[in-house]
Amino acid sequence: MAKWTPKHEAPEPLEGPVVPTIIGGTILWFVLFLVQLPFYGWFDDRGHAWWVWTCLAGAGLGLIGIYYVHRRDAAIKRAQALREAP
């Protein structure tokens, strides 16, 4: 197994606009939930009601994600400010 172990350092993680990305994804999940909600009977008749609830779960988990990444972003900025302070 040692021959498959990489011999180089891992790259630094990419940082980007994480908070807006999570907010956009959460909005998308919630919009998908709202679009499918009027057709719940159709989904339920075909055994696909879980699609509707998956979208709602995605929106709910997205709200948790927004909280998490917002706090993470604030902690990164605080740590960077402490490093730059004299």
All heavy atoms as an XYZ file, in Angstrom:
693
protein
N       0.827     -1.188      0.000
C       0.000      0.000      0.000
C       0.871      1.253      0.000
O       0.411      2.315     -0.366
C      -0.900     -0.025      1.234
C      -2.063      0.875      1.114
S      -3.010      0.413     -0.308
C      -4.587      0.912      0.086
N       2.109      1.121      0.411
C       2.983      2.288      0.499
C       3.269      2.888     -0.867
O       3.537      4.078     -0.965
C       4.294      1.908      1.183
N       3.221      2.072     -1.917
C       3.528      2.632     -3.231
C       2.439      3.588     -3.723
O       2.667      4.378     -4.613
C       3.780      1.525     -4.248
C       2.570      0.896     -4.857
C       3.012     -0.107     -5.903
C       1.858     -0.481     -6.780
N       2.180     -1.470     -7.764
N       1.238      3.538     -3.130
C       0.158      4.436     -3.526
C       0.077      5.676     -2.653
O      -0.736      6.551     -2.899
C      -1.182      3.704     -3.490
C      -1.212      2.563     -4.442
C      -1.155      1.241     -4.121
C      -1.268      2.628     -5.865
N      -1.189      0.473     -5.251
C      -1.258      1.305     -6.343
C      -1.321      3.660     -6.793
C      -1.311      0.998     -7.697
C      -1.380      3.349     -8.125
C      -1.375      2.033     -8.559
N       0.899      5.762     -1.636
C       0.887      6.926     -0.758
C       1.566      8.095     -1.460
O       2.683      7.971     -1.940
C       1.639      6.609      0.557
O       1.040      5.453      1.138
C       1.553      7.774      1.510
N       0.869      9.259     -1.531
C       1.485     10.406     -2.202
C       2.723     10.891     -1.454
O       2.802     10.833     -0.236
C       0.388     11.465     -2.207
C      -0.615     11.019     -1.223
C      -0.466      9.548     -1.042
N       3.696     11.370     -2.212
C       4.961     11.794     -1.627
C       5.099     13.319     -1.592
O       6.175     13.834     -1.401
C       6.119     11.217     -2.446
C       6.065      9.722     -2.609
C       7.018      9.057     -1.681
C       7.135      7.594     -2.007
N       6.385      6.732     -1.145
N       4.024     14.044     -1.825
C       4.097     15.501     -1.848
C       3.167     16.080     -0.776
O       2.286     15.400     -0.271
C       3.718     16.048     -3.224
C       2.400     15.546     -3.723
N       1.201     16.069     -3.330
C       2.091     14.534     -4.569
C       0.208     15.423     -3.903
N       0.737     14.471     -4.672
N       3.380     17.343     -0.466
C       2.557     18.015      0.526
C       1.165     18.294     -0.047
O       1.018     18.556     -1.234
C       3.200     19.347      0.929
C       4.497     19.190      1.681
C       4.290     18.589      3.059
O       3.303     18.938      3.730
O       5.116     17.752      3.444
N       0.180     18.280      0.802
C      -1.173     18.609      0.376
C      -1.262     20.106      0.114
O      -0.641     20.903      0.828
C      -2.174     18.207      1.454
N      -2.008     20.513     -0.892
C      -2.145     21.944     -1.155
C      -2.965     22.633     -0.068
O      -3.738     21.991      0.650
C      -2.877     22.002     -2.497
C      -3.610     20.717     -2.575
C      -2.769     19.714     -1.843
N      -2.795     23.934      0.037
C      -3.583     24.716      0.979
C      -5.049     24.669      0.555
O      -5.358     24.657     -0.633
C      -3.099     26.166      0.996
C      -1.745     26.350      1.646
C      -1.780     26.050      3.128
O      -2.752     26.447      3.811
O      -0.834     25.397      3.607
N      -5.971     24.673      1.517
C      -7.385     24.662      1.142
C      -7.772     25.963      0.445
O      -7.244     27.022      0.769
C      -8.114     24.507      2.474
C      -7.131     24.867      3.519
C      -5.766     24.629      2.952
N      -8.676     25.857     -0.501
C      -9.142     27.043     -1.211
C     -10.150     27.789     -0.350
O     -11.051     27.196      0.233
C      -9.799     26.647     -2.528
C      -8.905     25.991     -3.561
C      -9.730     25.542     -4.755
C      -7.832     26.955     -4.010
N      -9.977     29.069     -0.242
C     -10.932     29.907      0.463
C     -11.639     30.763     -0.566
O     -11.028     31.285     -1.482
C     -10.225     30.792      1.497
C      -9.667     30.031      2.675
C     -10.743     29.393      3.553
O     -11.871     29.900      3.609
O     -10.437     28.365      4.163
N     -12.903     30.895     -0.416
C     -13.674     31.696     -1.337
C     -14.853     32.303     -0.612
O     -14.897     32.325      0.619
N     -15.819     32.773     -1.353
C     -17.003     33.358     -0.719
C     -17.925     32.256     -0.182
O     -18.946     31.919     -0.791
C     -17.652     34.144     -1.859
C     -17.249     33.409     -3.089
C     -15.857     32.873     -2.795
N     -17.558     31.700      0.957
C     -18.258     30.534      1.486
C     -19.670     30.894      1.955
O     -20.626     30.187      1.651
C     -17.453     29.899      2.645
C     -18.158     28.695      3.204
C     -16.068     29.520      2.170
N     -19.805     31.980      2.686
C     -21.121     32.350      3.229
C     -22.136     32.595      2.105
O     -23.231     32.018      2.138
C     -21.003     33.558      4.187
C     -22.375     33.997      4.666
C     -20.110     33.221      5.368
N     -21.818     33.413      1.089
C     -22.805     33.584      0.005
C     -23.112     32.291     -0.749
O     -24.239     32.087     -1.207
C     -22.145     34.603     -0.928
C     -21.137     35.304     -0.105
C     -20.691     34.316      0.920
N     -22.137     31.413     -0.857
C     -22.367     30.140     -1.538
C     -23.375     29.291     -0.763
O     -24.302     28.721     -1.361
C     -21.043     29.378     -1.698
O     -20.134     30.187     -2.428
C     -21.247     28.060     -2.412
N     -23.217     29.215      0.542
C     -24.141     28.433      1.372
C     -25.527     29.068      1.378
O     -26.544     28.368      1.317
C     -23.593     28.280      2.802
C     -22.228     27.586      2.792
C     -24.567     27.514      3.687
C     -22.237     26.206      2.195
N     -25.577     30.396      1.421
C     -26.869     31.084      1.378
C     -27.569     30.791      0.051
O     -28.775     30.492      0.028
C     -26.687     32.600      1.591
C     -26.278     32.877      3.035
C     -27.972     33.357      1.243
C     -25.888     34.318      3.305
N     -26.839     30.850     -1.044
C     -27.429     30.552     -2.352
C     -27.947     29.138     -2.444
O     -29.037     28.889     -2.975
N     -27.178     28.191     -1.930
C     -27.628     26.794     -1.947
C     -28.862     26.580     -1.091
O     -29.776     25.833     -1.473
N     -28.914     27.239      0.055
C     -30.078     27.116      0.933
C     -31.319     27.689      0.268
O     -32.400     27.086      0.313
C     -29.811     27.845      2.261
O     -28.643     27.290      2.866
C     -30.978     27.709      3.214
N     -31.166     28.831     -0.368
C     -32.295     29.433     -1.088
C     -32.758     28.504     -2.211
O     -33.960     28.306     -2.411
C     -31.919     30.825     -1.626
C     -31.767     31.799     -0.462
C     -32.940     31.325     -2.634
C     -31.171     33.143     -0.847
N     -31.811     27.913     -2.915
C     -32.160     26.993     -3.997
C     -32.953     25.796     -3.480
O     -33.977     25.416     -4.061
C     -30.894     26.527     -4.726
C     -31.100     25.566     -5.882
C     -31.892     26.242     -6.992
C     -29.771     25.074     -6.396
N     -32.525     25.194     -2.383
C     -33.247     24.055     -1.807
C     -34.659     24.465     -1.406
O     -35.624     23.722     -1.627
C     -32.518     23.488     -0.593
C     -31.415     22.552     -0.918
C     -30.088     22.735     -0.700
C     -31.524     21.254     -1.520
N     -29.375     21.648     -1.139
C     -30.229     20.720     -1.634
C     -32.596     20.505     -1.966
C     -29.984     19.470     -2.177
C     -32.357     19.255     -2.507
C     -31.060     18.746     -2.613
N     -34.799     25.666     -0.793
C     -36.116     26.105     -0.354
C     -37.029     26.410     -1.546
O     -38.217     26.081     -1.525
C     -36.006     27.329      0.566
C     -37.299     27.655      1.254
C     -37.827     26.798      2.201
C     -37.993     28.803      0.934
C     -39.028     27.079      2.826
C     -39.198     29.098      1.549
C     -39.722     28.235      2.503
N     -36.482     27.009     -2.589
C     -37.278     27.267     -3.798
C     -37.731     25.946     -4.421
O     -38.891     25.813     -4.846
C     -36.486     28.134     -4.802
C     -37.136     28.149     -6.163
C     -36.330     29.548     -4.265
N     -36.839     24.969     -4.471
C     -37.230     23.657     -5.003
C     -38.350     23.035     -4.171
O     -39.268     22.413     -4.708
C     -36.023     22.720     -5.060
C     -35.001     23.034     -6.139
C     -33.758     22.171     -5.950
C     -35.590     22.820     -7.516
N     -38.280     23.204     -2.852
C     -39.356     22.709     -1.984
C     -40.673     23.390     -2.324
O     -41.705     22.734     -2.494
C     -38.994     22.939     -0.516
C     -40.138     22.694      0.432
C     -40.592     21.410      0.678
C     -40.764     23.756      1.068
C     -41.656     21.183      1.548
C     -41.818     23.543      1.928
C     -42.272     22.255      2.177
N     -40.652     24.731     -2.450
C     -41.877     25.472     -2.740
C     -42.452     25.127     -4.111
O     -43.672     25.066     -4.273
C     -41.611     26.983     -2.649
C     -41.323     27.524     -1.254
C     -41.012     29.014     -1.317
C     -42.478     27.247     -0.299
N     -41.579     24.888     -5.088
C     -42.044     24.533     -6.433
C     -42.708     23.154     -6.429
O     -43.710     22.937     -7.123
C     -40.867     24.585     -7.437
C     -41.228     23.929     -8.756
C     -40.424     26.023     -7.646
N     -42.190     22.220     -5.653
C     -42.733     20.864     -5.645
C     -43.956     20.717     -4.744
O     -44.747     19.785     -4.927
C     -41.659     19.877     -5.177
C     -40.547     19.696     -6.154
C     -39.496     18.726     -5.651
O     -39.588     18.198     -4.547
N     -38.500     18.487     -6.464
N     -44.126     21.619     -3.790
C     -45.206     21.494     -2.814
C     -46.603     21.412     -3.443
O     -47.409     20.564     -3.020
C     -45.127     22.646     -1.807
C     -45.876     22.460     -0.498
C     -45.426     21.177      0.191
C     -45.641     23.648      0.404
N     -46.942     22.216     -4.462
C     -48.278     22.070     -5.060
C     -48.506     20.712     -5.734
O     -49.659     20.304     -5.926
C     -48.332     23.187     -6.109
C     -47.296     24.162     -5.706
C     -46.236     23.372     -5.007
N     -47.449     20.021     -6.070
C     -47.559     18.727     -6.744
C     -47.343     17.555     -5.782
O     -47.043     16.446     -6.216
C     -46.533     18.647     -7.879
C     -46.663     19.764     -8.868
C     -45.786     20.837     -8.836
C     -47.680     19.765     -9.808
C     -45.905     21.879     -9.734
C     -47.818     20.792    -10.714
C     -46.928     21.863    -10.676
N     -47.522     17.811     -4.485
C     -47.248     16.764     -3.494
C     -48.071     15.504     -3.768
O     -47.559     14.388     -3.650
C     -47.526     17.271     -2.077
C     -47.201     16.241     -1.039
C     -45.885     16.027     -0.643
C     -48.184     15.433     -0.478
C     -45.560     15.066      0.294
C     -47.870     14.468      0.452
C     -46.559     14.288      0.824
O     -46.240     13.322      1.741
N     -49.329     15.668     -4.127
C     -50.180     14.500     -4.412
C     -49.627     13.666     -5.550
O     -49.643     12.432     -5.500
N     -49.152     14.315     -6.594
C     -48.577     13.597     -7.726
C     -47.342     12.813     -7.292
O     -47.176     11.647     -7.654
C     -48.211     14.605     -8.820
C     -47.709     13.977    -10.073
C     -48.462     13.547    -11.124
C     -46.346     13.692    -10.412
N     -47.645     13.020    -12.105
C     -46.338     13.094    -11.683
C     -45.136     13.886     -9.763
C     -45.169     12.698    -12.307
C     -43.972     13.483    -10.388
C     -43.997     12.894    -11.648
N     -46.469     13.484     -6.504
C     -45.272     12.788     -6.015
C     -45.654     11.624     -5.113
O     -45.065     10.538     -5.196
C     -44.363     13.753     -5.244
C     -43.579     14.687     -6.116
C     -43.859     16.051     -6.139
C     -42.542     14.224     -6.900
C     -43.134     16.908     -6.930
C     -41.801     15.082     -7.697
C     -42.104     16.430     -7.721
N     -46.643     11.833     -4.238
C     -47.045     10.795     -3.286
C     -47.655      9.596     -4.003
O     -47.395      8.446     -3.631
C     -48.033     11.382     -2.281
C     -48.214     10.507     -1.068
O     -47.228      9.861     -0.650
O     -49.338     10.478     -0.520
N     -48.451      9.834     -5.039
C     -49.062      8.732     -5.794
C     -48.020      7.841     -6.450
O     -48.237      6.652     -6.646
C     -49.999      9.279     -6.881
C     -51.240      9.932     -6.302
O     -51.529      9.688     -5.107
O     -51.891     10.700     -7.035
N     -46.898      8.387     -6.812
C     -45.851      7.629     -7.495
C     -44.731      7.166     -6.561
O     -43.726      6.638     -7.003
C     -45.280      8.474     -8.630
C     -46.246      8.587     -9.777
C     -46.026      9.805    -10.623
N     -46.993      9.892    -11.707
C     -48.227     10.331    -11.571
N     -48.676     10.711    -10.396
N     -49.032     10.395    -12.604
N     -44.908      7.409     -5.275
C     -43.904      6.968     -4.296
C     -42.665      7.845     -4.250
O     -41.603      7.388     -3.832
N     -42.798      9.097     -4.684
C     -41.653     10.004     -4.698
C     -41.833     11.193     -3.763
O     -41.223     12.249     -3.967
C     -41.396     10.530     -6.108
C     -41.013      9.473     -7.088
N     -39.905      8.678     -6.922
C     -41.603      9.066     -8.237
C     -39.816      7.833     -7.934
N     -40.839      8.037     -8.750
N     -42.647     11.054     -2.739
C     -42.866     12.161     -1.796
C     -41.564     12.538     -1.091
O     -41.404     13.681     -0.653
C     -43.940     11.795     -0.782
N     -40.645     11.618     -1.031
C     -39.370     11.904     -0.364
C     -38.610     13.011     -1.084
O     -37.769     13.679     -0.464
C     -38.521     10.629     -0.251
C     -38.127     10.026     -1.559
C     -38.827      9.117     -2.280
C     -36.945     10.296     -2.302
N     -38.152      8.793     -3.428
C     -36.982      9.508     -3.473
C     -35.844     11.119     -2.102
C     -35.980      9.525     -4.420
C     -34.847     11.135     -3.047
C     -34.919     10.348     -4.192
N     -38.878     13.240     -2.374
C     -38.218     14.329     -3.097
C     -38.555     15.668     -2.456
O     -37.696     16.522     -2.297
C     -38.639     14.349     -4.556
C     -38.088     13.262     -5.409
C     -37.389     12.173     -5.005
C     -38.209     13.162     -6.827
N     -37.063     11.394     -6.081
C     -37.562     11.977     -7.215
C     -38.814     13.937     -7.793
C     -37.482     11.570     -8.531
C     -38.742     13.528     -9.114
C     -38.079     12.358     -9.476
N     -39.841     15.842     -2.123
C     -40.288     17.095     -1.510
C     -39.605     17.285     -0.162
O     -39.075     18.364      0.143
C     -41.827     17.096     -1.356
C     -42.301     18.362     -0.673
C     -42.504     16.920     -2.706
N     -39.587     16.232      0.642
C     -39.016     16.340      1.988
C     -37.497     16.455      1.952
O     -36.899     17.039      2.860
C     -39.481     15.166      2.849
C     -40.967     15.138      2.936
C     -41.799     14.138      2.517
C     -41.822     16.183      3.407
N     -43.108     14.495      2.708
C     -43.149     15.749      3.256
C     -41.595     17.444      3.938
C     -44.237     16.528      3.635
C     -42.683     18.225      4.305
C     -43.985     17.767      4.156
N     -36.881     15.915      0.917
C     -35.437     16.085      0.769
C     -35.091     17.550      0.545
O     -34.117     18.068      1.108
C     -34.904     15.237     -0.405
O     -35.164     13.860     -0.127
C     -33.423     15.443     -0.614
N     -35.896     18.244     -0.244
C     -35.660     19.676     -0.478
C     -35.838     20.475      0.807
O     -35.065     21.399      1.082
C     -36.593     20.195     -1.563
S     -36.239     19.517     -3.190
N     -36.853     20.126      1.605
C     -37.050     20.819      2.872
C     -35.888     20.535      3.827
O     -35.405     21.441      4.517
C     -38.382     20.415      3.505
C     -38.740     21.146      4.794
C     -38.862     22.648      4.540
C     -40.031     20.592      5.367
N     -35.427     19.296      3.849
C     -34.281     18.959      4.698
C     -33.032     19.705      4.238
O     -32.239     20.183      5.066
C     -34.034     17.449      4.676
N     -32.836     19.831      2.934
C     -31.703     20.585      2.412
C     -31.749     22.039      2.846
O     -30.727     22.629      3.201
N     -32.943     22.628      2.830
C     -33.085     24.014      3.274
C     -32.807     24.135      4.774
O     -32.122     25.067      5.212
C     -34.482     24.535      2.954
N     -33.309     23.189      5.549
C     -33.069     23.223      6.997
C     -31.600     23.043      7.341
O     -31.048     23.772      8.184
N     -30.961     22.101      6.690
C     -29.525     21.905      6.927
C     -28.719     23.093      6.418
O     -27.681     23.438      6.988
C     -29.057     20.615      6.256
C     -29.561     19.335      6.908
C     -29.197     18.133      6.055
C     -29.023     19.184      8.306
N     -29.215     23.745      5.373
C     -28.565     24.947      4.879
C     -28.594     26.062      5.904
O     -27.631     26.824      6.040
N     -29.693     26.183      6.653
C     -29.761     27.194      7.712
C     -28.706     26.922      8.788
O     -28.055     27.851      9.279
C     -31.161     27.229      8.328
C     -32.271     27.750      7.426
C     -33.622     27.600      8.111
C     -32.012     29.201      7.038
N     -28.536     25.666      9.125
C     -27.485     25.300     10.080
C     -26.123     25.621      9.472
O     -25.232     26.140     10.151
C     -27.584     23.811     10.463
C     -28.883     23.559     11.217
C     -26.382     23.375     11.290
C     -29.215     22.098     11.409
N     -25.960     25.340      8.191
C     -24.704     25.622      7.505
C     -24.392     27.106      7.456
O     -23.235     27.508      7.606
N     -25.411     27.940      7.252
C     -25.191     29.386      7.238
C     -24.651     29.840      8.591
O     -23.689     30.609      8.667
C     -26.496     30.138      6.893
C     -26.870     29.897      5.438
C     -26.370     31.631      7.175
C     -28.270     30.377      5.088
N     -25.259     29.355      9.649
C     -24.797     29.696     11.003
C     -23.342     29.258     11.193
O     -22.511     30.013     11.673
C     -25.711     29.033     12.040
C     -25.233     29.173     13.455
C     -25.371     30.365     14.133
C     -24.636     28.104     14.115
C     -24.939     30.498     15.438
C     -24.203     28.224     15.413
C     -24.353     29.420     16.078
O     -23.908     29.540     17.360
N     -23.056     28.029     10.799
C     -21.723     27.471     10.982
C     -20.664     28.240     10.202
O     -19.633     28.626     10.749
C     -21.715     25.999     10.562
C     -20.352     25.373     10.606
C     -19.795     24.968     11.809
C     -19.611     25.201      9.441
C     -18.532     24.405     11.843
C     -18.352     24.636      9.474
C     -17.825     24.246     10.672
O     -16.574     23.705     10.706
N     -20.895     28.480      8.899
C     -19.866     29.127      8.088
C     -19.720     30.607      8.436
O     -18.636     31.172      8.307
C     -20.085     28.942      6.571
C     -20.016     27.486      6.181
C     -21.359     29.564      6.097
N     -20.803     31.231      8.894
C     -20.703     32.631      9.320
C     -19.807     32.739     10.549
O     -18.928     33.606     10.624
C     -22.093     33.199      9.614
C     -22.079     34.627     10.033
N     -21.715     35.642      9.177
C     -22.352     35.218     11.220
C     -21.774     36.784      9.820
N     -22.161     36.555     11.061
N     -20.007     31.841     11.510
C     -19.151     31.843     12.713
C     -17.713     31.469     12.360
O     -16.766     32.022     12.910
C     -19.710     30.894     13.760
C     -20.992     31.455     14.369
C     -21.384     30.738     15.597
N     -20.256     30.463     16.457
C     -20.235     30.714     17.756
N     -21.271     31.262     18.310
N     -19.196     30.383     18.482
N     -17.527     30.525     11.452
C     -16.182     30.124     11.024
C     -15.465     31.285     10.359
O     -14.296     31.556     10.640
C     -16.273     28.939     10.066
C     -14.943     28.499      9.514
C     -15.149     27.381      8.473
N     -13.903     27.023      7.861
C     -13.423     27.589      6.754
N     -14.106     28.542      6.155
N     -12.277     27.209      6.261
N     -16.169     31.978      9.471
C     -15.584     33.124      8.777
C     -15.184     34.214      9.778
O     -14.105     34.807      9.672
C     -16.579     33.653      7.750
C     -15.956     34.592      6.749
O     -14.801     34.325      6.352
O     -16.621     35.566      6.344
N     -16.045     34.466     10.761
C     -15.734     35.474     11.783
C     -14.516     35.044     12.612
O     -13.664     35.876     12.937
C     -16.938     35.702     12.685
N     -14.409     33.764     12.941
C     -13.270     33.275     13.724
C     -11.971     33.387     12.931
O     -10.922     33.738     13.482
C     -13.511     31.829     14.149
N     -12.019     33.104     11.633
C     -10.831     33.230     10.790
C     -10.379     34.685     10.747
O      -9.188     34.986     10.863
C     -11.100     32.670      9.382
C     -11.215     31.150      9.430
C     -10.017     33.096      8.403
C     -11.701     30.529      8.136
N     -11.335     35.600     10.592
C     -10.989     37.018     10.551
C     -10.434     37.503     11.877
O      -9.491     38.297     11.915
C     -12.205     37.841     10.135
C     -12.553     37.670      8.675
C     -13.779     38.452      8.291
C     -14.108     38.202      6.826
N     -15.373     38.795      6.433
N     -10.991     37.029     13.006
C     -10.455     37.400     14.322
C      -9.038     36.894     14.505
O      -8.166     37.605     14.992
C     -11.351     36.834     15.429
C     -12.516     37.683     15.800
C     -13.151     37.243     17.107
N     -13.358     35.808     17.215
C     -14.453     35.182     16.837
N     -15.449     35.854     16.307
N     -14.564     33.885     16.986
N      -8.788     35.659     14.104
C      -7.445     35.085     14.238
C      -6.442     35.839     13.375
O      -5.312     36.085     13.788
C      -7.464     33.608     13.875
N      -6.863     36.219     12.186
C      -5.972     36.968     11.306
C      -5.682     38.355     11.884
O      -4.549     38.839     11.822
C      -6.600     37.102      9.925
C      -5.678     37.724      8.893
C      -6.320     37.738      7.521
O      -7.531     37.571      7.374
N      -5.499     37.931      6.507
N      -6.678     38.992     12.478
C      -6.469     40.315     13.088
C      -5.529     40.217     14.280
O      -4.701     41.101     14.497
C      -7.815     40.899     13.515
N      -5.615     39.141     15.046
C      -4.714     38.964     16.195
C      -3.279     38.731     15.723
O      -2.329     39.185     16.372
C      -5.182     37.781     17.056
C      -6.396     38.037     17.920
C      -6.821     36.756     18.621
C      -6.119     39.129     18.940
N      -3.106     38.021     14.620
C      -1.761     37.791     14.089
C      -1.136     39.075     13.572
O       0.071     39.273     13.660
C      -1.790     36.758     12.968
C      -1.658     35.343     13.474
C      -1.545     34.364     12.330
N      -2.909     33.836     12.133
C      -3.551     33.776     10.988
N      -2.985     34.194      9.886
N      -4.764     33.283     10.912
N      -1.952     39.965     13.010
C      -1.441     41.204     12.432
C      -1.278     42.305     13.467
O      -0.595     43.298     13.205
C      -2.381     41.676     11.318
C      -2.374     40.746     10.121
C      -3.420     41.149      9.094
O      -4.165     42.124      9.336
O      -3.488     40.474      8.050
N      -1.886     42.157     14.638
C      -1.778     43.179     15.686
C      -0.367     43.164     16.271
O       0.242     42.105     16.428
C      -2.816     42.926     16.760
N       0.143     44.380     16.605
C       1.516     44.438     17.152
C       1.644     43.900     18.547
O       0.985     43.682     19.363
C       1.863     45.919     17.130
C       0.590     46.654     16.932
C      -0.408     45.673     16.412
